[in-house]
């Protein structure tokens, strides 16, 4: 749970800074940036999910010994 809270804090700060930085960027370029941001965000989520699944699998294997 601590990881999720820390990650959501990081995300809030990152999005806030990004939003301020994009203020003067044309809308069509913002859309391209948003697509790449979402793609990288999806990769991060997949990595976290994979890591958590691996930890759970290892934990279950240890419990069943």
C-alpha positions as CSV (number, residue, x, y, z in Angstrom):
1,X,0.0,0.0,0.0
2,X,2.9,2.4,0.8
3,X,4.1,2.0,-2.8
4,X,0.7,3.0,-4.2
5,X,0.5,6.1,-2.0
6,X,4.1,7.1,-2.9
7,X,3.4,6.5,-6.6
8,X,0.2,8.5,-6.6
9,X,2.0,11.4,-4.9
10,X,4.7,11.2,-7.6
11,X,2.1,11.1,-10.3
12,X,0.2,14.1,-8.9
13,X,3.5,16.1,-8.9
14,X,4.5,15.0,-12.3
15,X,1.2,15.7,-13.9
16,X,1.0,19.2,-12.3
17,X,4.4,20.1,-13.6
18,X,3.6,18.8,-17.0
19,X,0.3,20.7,-17.2
20,X,2.1,23.9,-16.3
21,X,4.8,23.2,-18.9
22,X,2.2,22.6,-21.6
23,X,0.4,25.8,-21.1
24,X,2.0,27.5,-24.1
25,X,2.2,24.5,-26.4
26,X,-0.3,24.3,-29.3
27,X,-3.2,21.9,-28.7
28,X,-2.3,19.5,-31.5
29,X,1.1,19.0,-30.0
30,X,-0.3,18.6,-26.5
31,X,-2.4,15.7,-27.9
32,X,0.7,14.0,-29.3
33,X,2.5,14.5,-25.9
34,X,-0.5,13.1,-24.1
35,X,-0.5,10.0,-26.2
36,X,3.2,9.3,-25.5
37,X,2.6,10.1,-21.8
38,X,-0.3,7.6,-21.6
39,X,1.8,5.0,-23.5
40,X,4.6,5.4,-21.0
41,X,2.2,5.4,-18.1
42,X,0.6,2.2,-19.4
43,X,4.1,0.6,-19.6
44,X,4.8,1.7,-16.0
45,X,1.5,0.2,-14.8
46,X,2.3,-3.1,-16.6
47,X,5.7,-3.2,-15.0
48,X,4.3,-2.6,-11.5
49,X,1.6,-5.2,-12.0
50,X,4.2,-7.7,-13.3
51,X,6.4,-7.0,-10.3
52,X,3.5,-7.4,-7.8
53,X,2.4,-10.6,-9.5
54,X,6.0,-12.0,-9.3
55,X,6.2,-11.1,-5.6
56,X,2.9,-12.8,-4.9
57,X,3.9,-15.9,-6.8
58,X,7.2,-16.1,-4.9
59,X,5.3,-15.5,-1.6
60,X,2.8,-18.2,-2.4
61,X,5.6,-20.6,-3.3
62,X,7.3,-20.0,0.0
63,X,4.0,-20.5,1.9
64,X,3.3,-23.9,0.2
65,X,6.7,-25.4,1.1
